[in-house]
Amino acid sequence: MVVTHVRTGKTMRLSHPQKLFAQDRETVEIAYAGDVVGLNNPGSFVIGDPVYSGAKLQYPDIPSFSPELFAFLKNTDPTKYKNFNEGVSELQEEGAVQILNSTDESKRDPILAAVGQLQFEVVQFRLAQEYGVETRLEVLPYSVCAQILGFCHLY
């Protein structure tokens, strides 16, 4: 099936769409309203991206909530630096968490910004399982991030 991706305006071919139910995956040829279908195309989709065929269809964006939890994400194995950066970048694109960078140049570890603790656990689990990178978190004592002149200031 050829569809148009709303955010980018590009056409793409969908191959191997999968119906998802808990841990079960099943390739599907037809999906109906309400079906949850997974499309695997790393780097192309973010959470809530609609696709359509035929007349243009666009939904309002999924609301974004301000993060309330912040933590440095530390790579425990410097030899896996490339995998760590790739994983963090892809997880950010997917919308798993927001990634902030410290204005202090000596601190190169990314700061994860999340609404709930589970987001941190998901990121650590996926980095370990999909990228082979073990990490640890250093929780930060902040609860608010204010965007000022393009920089995030934690309070």
C-alpha positions as CSV (number, residue, x, y, z in Angstrom):
1,M,0.0,0.0,0.0
2,V,1.3,3.5,-0.9
3,V,0.4,6.2,1.6
4,T,1.3,9.9,2.3
5,H,3.0,10.8,5.5
6,V,1.2,13.9,6.9
7,R,4.1,15.5,8.7
8,T,6.7,15.2,5.8
9,G,4.3,15.2,2.8
10,K,6.3,12.2,1.4
11,T,4.8,9.1,-0.1
12,M,5.9,5.8,1.3
13,R,5.2,2.1,0.7
14,L,4.0,0.2,3.7
15,S,5.3,-3.3,3.8
16,H,4.9,-5.9,6.6
17,P,2.3,-4.0,8.7
18,Q,1.8,-5.9,11.9
19,K,-1.2,-6.1,14.1
20,L,-0.1,-5.8,17.7
21,F,-1.7,-7.4,20.8
22,A,0.4,-7.6,23.9
23,Q,3.5,-9.6,22.8
24,D,1.8,-11.1,19.8
25,R,2.6,-9.8,16.3
26,E,0.8,-10.8,13.1
27,T,1.3,-9.5,9.6
28,V,-2.0,-8.1,8.3
29,E,-3.3,-7.2,4.9
30,I,-6.4,-5.3,6.1
31,A,-6.9,-3.0,9.1
32,Y,-10.1,-1.4,10.3
33,A,-10.8,1.6,12.4
34,G,-9.6,0.9,16.0
35,D,-7.0,-1.7,15.0
36,V,-3.5,-1.1,16.4
37,V,-1.1,-1.6,13.5
38,G,2.7,-1.3,13.9
39,L,4.8,0.2,11.0
40,N,8.5,-0.4,11.4
41,N,10.4,2.4,9.6
42,P,13.1,3.8,12.0
43,G,13.6,7.6,11.7
44,S,10.4,8.1,9.6
45,F,7.7,8.2,12.3
46,V,7.2,9.9,15.6
47,I,4.3,9.1,18.0
48,G,1.0,10.2,16.6
49,D,2.1,10.6,12.9
50,P,-0.9,9.9,10.6
51,V,-0.6,8.5,7.1
52,Y,-3.4,8.4,4.5
53,S,-4.2,7.3,1.0
54,G,-6.8,9.1,-1.1
55,A,-8.1,12.5,0.2
56,K,-5.8,14.3,2.7
57,L,-6.5,13.5,6.3
58,Q,-5.0,15.3,9.2
59,Y,-5.7,15.1,12.9
60,P,-4.7,17.6,15.6
61,D,-1.3,16.9,17.2
62,I,-1.2,14.7,20.3
63,P,-0.8,17.1,23.3
64,S,2.7,17.4,24.7
65,F,3.0,17.6,28.5
66,S,5.8,19.5,30.3
67,P,8.3,17.2,31.9
68,E,8.5,17.0,35.6
69,L,11.4,14.5,36.1
70,F,15.0,15.1,35.0
71,A,18.0,12.8,35.1
72,F,21.5,12.6,33.5
73,L,21.7,9.4,31.4
74,K,25.2,7.9,31.9
75,N,26.7,5.3,29.5
76,T,28.5,2.8,31.8
77,D,30.7,1.5,28.9
78,P,32.6,4.1,27.0
79,T,33.4,1.6,24.2
80,K,29.7,1.6,23.3
81,Y,29.6,5.4,22.7
82,K,28.4,5.1,19.1
83,N,25.5,2.7,20.1
84,F,24.6,4.9,23.0
85,N,24.3,8.0,20.9
86,E,22.4,6.2,18.1
87,G,20.0,4.7,20.6
88,V,19.4,8.0,22.5
89,S,18.8,9.8,19.2
90,E,16.3,7.2,17.9
91,L,14.4,7.1,21.1
92,Q,14.1,10.9,21.1
93,E,12.8,10.8,17.5
94,E,10.2,8.3,18.6
95,G,9.1,10.5,21.4
96,A,10.0,8.1,24.3
97,V,11.5,11.1,26.2
98,Q,12.7,14.6,25.7
99,I,16.5,15.0,25.5
100,L,18.1,18.2,26.9
101,N,21.8,19.1,26.9
102,S,23.5,20.9,29.7
103,T,24.8,24.5,29.0
104,D,27.9,23.4,31.0
105,E,30.2,22.1,28.2
106,S,32.0,19.8,30.6
107,K,28.8,17.7,31.1
108,R,28.4,15.7,27.9
109,D,25.8,13.3,29.2
110,P,22.3,13.9,27.9
111,I,19.6,15.0,30.3
112,L,16.4,12.9,30.0
113,A,13.2,14.9,30.7
114,A,10.1,12.9,31.3
115,V,6.5,13.1,32.7
116,G,6.8,9.8,34.6
117,Q,9.4,7.4,36.0
118,L,8.3,4.7,33.6
119,Q,9.7,6.7,30.6
120,F,13.2,6.5,32.2
121,E,12.8,2.7,32.6
122,V,11.6,2.2,29.0
123,V,14.6,4.2,27.7
124,Q,17.1,2.1,29.8
125,F,15.5,-1.2,28.9
126,R,15.4,-0.4,25.2
127,L,19.0,0.8,25.2
128,A,20.1,-2.4,26.8
129,Q,17.9,-4.7,24.6
130,E,18.1,-3.0,21.2
131,Y,21.5,-1.3,21.4
132,G,23.5,-3.4,23.9
133,V,24.2,-0.4,26.1
134,E,23.9,-0.5,29.9
135,T,23.1,2.8,31.5
136,R,22.5,4.4,34.8
137,L,20.5,7.5,35.8
138,E,21.6,10.4,38.0
139,V,18.3,11.9,39.1
140,L,18.3,15.7,39.1
141,P,16.4,17.7,41.8
142,Y,14.5,19.9,39.3
143,S,10.8,19.9,38.6
144,V,10.4,22.6,35.9
145,C,12.1,23.4,32.6
146,A,11.6,26.9,31.2
147,Q,12.5,27.5,27.5
148,I,14.3,30.9,27.3
149,L,16.0,32.0,24.1
150,G,16.2,28.5,22.9
151,F,17.8,27.1,26.0
152,C,16.1,25.0,28.7
153,H,16.7,26.3,32.2
154,L,15.9,23.8,35.0
155,Y,14.3,25.0,38.2
